[in-house]
Every structure is written in C-alpha cells, then in structure tokens.
Amino acid sequence: MEWYHYFSGFLGGAFLANFVPHFVKGICGDKFPTPFAKPHGKGLSSPTLNVVWALFNLGIGYLFFRFSRFSFQDNLSLITSFAGFAIMSLSSSKRFASKHKE
C-alpha cells in the first residue's frame, strides 16, 4: 500500500471517532456542540443537527476507509486507523470537558 492509503485510514479513524459522541448525544435528545453552533464550536446544537452531523462523519469516515484499502491482515493499516481514532477521541475529550465551564 502507498502512504496515502495509510493517511486515509488515519482520517477514517478520526471521522469515525467524531461520529460517536454526536450520534449518542443526538439520539439521546441532548444538545451538544457542533461546528454549526453559535458561537462557532462552543454553543450547543439541537439533537437533530447532531445526528445529521454524526451521519455525515460516518459517511466520510466510511469513504476514507474504502479509499485506504483497510485490512485486518495489515498491521500498519490497523495501527494508523487506531491512531486516528485515538487522537480524535483524546482531543475531543479534552475539548468537550470544558463545554459546561464556558
């Protein structure tokens, strides 16, 4: 595989990690920040908008994985995809930990 396949797997993992909190909050009926909130990225968006944003992230993540030629037999593919997922998860936890303090 070429380097850009691994990079695509990394981005696929990141988009799938971003899918999770927006989808969960949305289907639970809770407001949660999205890029469309006022103020940008800090305000809370409606549950419906969160589900739409989550589904968008799921679709983009899927496309990145398709392009990446992700394979469970390729350890580097697994590692880079997990790294994208882990980095997005950790940065989101840090970012959203302060959402109630602002």
Contacts in CASP RR format, 6 or more apart in sequence:
PFRMAT RR
TARGET T0000
AUTHOR 0000-0000-0000
METHOD contacts of the structure
MODEL  1
MEWYHYFSGFLGGAFLANFVPHFVKGICGDKFPTPFAKPHGKGLSSPTLN
VVWALFNLGIGYLFFRFSRFSFQDNLSLITSFAGFAIMSLSSSKRFASKH
KE
1 69 0 8 1.000
1 74 0 8 1.000
1 76 0 8 1.000
1 77 0 8 1.000
5 67 0 8 1.000
5 68 0 8 1.000
5 69 0 8 1.000
5 77 0 8 1.000
6 68 0 8 1.000
6 76 0 8 1.000
6 77 0 8 1.000
6 80 0 8 1.000
7 68 0 8 1.000
7 80 0 8 1.000
8 64 0 8 1.000
8 65 0 8 1.000
8 67 0 8 1.000
8 68 0 8 1.000
9 64 0 8 1.000
9 65 0 8 1.000
9 67 0 8 1.000
9 68 0 8 1.000
9 70 0 8 1.000
9 77 0 8 1.000
9 80 0 8 1.000
9 81 0 8 1.000
9 84 0 8 1.000
10 80 0 8 1.000
10 81 0 8 1.000
10 83 0 8 1.000
10 84 0 8 1.000
11 61 0 8 1.000
11 64 0 8 1.000
11 84 0 8 1.000
12 60 0 8 1.000
12 61 0 8 1.000
12 64 0 8 1.000
12 65 0 8 1.000
12 68 0 8 1.000
12 81 0 8 1.000
12 84 0 8 1.000
13 61 0 8 1.000
13 64 0 8 1.000
13 65 0 8 1.000
13 81 0 8 1.000
13 82 0 8 1.000
13 84 0 8 1.000
13 85 0 8 1.000
13 88 0 8 1.000
14 84 0 8 1.000
14 85 0 8 1.000
14 87 0 8 1.000
14 88 0 8 1.000
15 57 0 8 1.000
15 58 0 8 1.000
15 59 0 8 1.000
15 60 0 8 1.000
15 61 0 8 1.000
15 64 0 8 1.000
15 88 0 8 1.000
16 57 0 8 1.000
16 58 0 8 1.000
16 61 0 8 1.000
16 65 0 8 1.000
16 85 0 8 1.000
17 84 0 8 1.000
17 85 0 8 1.000
17 86 0 8 1.000
17 88 0 8 1.000
17 89 0 8 1.000
17 92 0 8 1.000
18 57 0 8 1.000
18 88 0 8 1.000
18 92 0 8 1.000
19 54 0 8 1.000
19 55 0 8 1.000
19 57 0 8 1.000
19 58 0 8 1.000
19 61 0 8 1.000
20 54 0 8 1.000
21 32 0 8 1.000
21 92 0 8 1.000
21 96 0 8 1.000
22 32 0 8 1.000
22 34 0 8 1.000
22 50 0 8 1.000
22 51 0 8 1.000
22 53 0 8 1.000
22 54 0 8 1.000
22 57 0 8 1.000
23 50 0 8 1.000
23 51 0 8 1.000
23 54 0 8 1.000
23 55 0 8 1.000
23 58 0 8 1.000
25 31 0 8 1.000
25 32 0 8 1.000
25 47 0 8 1.000
25 50 0 8 1.000
26 32 0 8 1.000
26 47 0 8 1.000
26 48 0 8 1.000
26 50 0 8 1.000
26 51 0 8 1.000
26 54 0 8 1.000
27 47 0 8 1.000
27 51 0 8 1.000
28 47 0 8 1.000
29 47 0 8 1.000
30 47 0 8 1.000
30 50 0 8 1.000
31 44 0 8 1.000
31 45 0 8 1.000
31 46 0 8 1.000
31 47 0 8 1.000
31 50 0 8 1.000
32 44 0 8 1.000
32 45 0 8 1.000
32 47 0 8 1.000
32 50 0 8 1.000
33 41 0 8 1.000
33 42 0 8 1.000
33 43 0 8 1.000
33 44 0 8 1.000
33 45 0 8 1.000
33 96 0 8 1.000
33 99 0 8 1.000
34 41 0 8 1.000
34 45 0 8 1.000
34 49 0 8 1.000
34 50 0 8 1.000
34 53 0 8 1.000
35 41 0 8 1.000
35 53 0 8 1.000
36 45 0 8 1.000
36 49 0 8 1.000
36 53 0 8 1.000
37 43 0 8 1.000
37 44 0 8 1.000
37 45 0 8 1.000
42 99 0 8 1.000
42 102 0 8 1.000
44 99 0 8 1.000
45 53 0 8 1.000
65 81 0 8 1.000
68 77 0 8 1.000
68 81 0 8 1.000
69 77 0 8 1.000
70 77 0 8 1.000
70 81 0 8 1.000
71 77 0 8 1.000
72 78 0 8 1.000
END
